[in-house]
Amino acid sequence: MDELDQLVERAQHEFARAPTPAELENAKARFLGRSGRVTELLLSSASETGGVPVTERLTHAEIGQRVGATREMVGRVLRDLARGGYIKAERGRFTVLRKPPRHW
């Protein structure tokens, strides 16, 4: 490569457009995977109730629609989180007992 080609390549790299919000969400979803997306949803939708984060009432199907996973996959992730002592499920609400890992 000669100097001009290098200069053009550097300029193109520096002036590349910024990603759109949708592109950022897609990249985040690919990075986190299904379990990470479920975890992020639980943490972001939980509000403090008596000093403990509790989510709104959510079905496995609703969570699946929000994170792009099947109801069955959501069930597996939630079961793993409950077995690990990260969440407690009661009547469609999830209590976050301790912060779950984003990704496993």
Beta strands, then each sheet from edge to edge (+ up, - down):
strand 1: 47-49
strand 2: 52-54
strand 3: 87-90
strand 4: 93-96
sheet 1: 1+ 2-
sheet 2: 3+ 4-
end
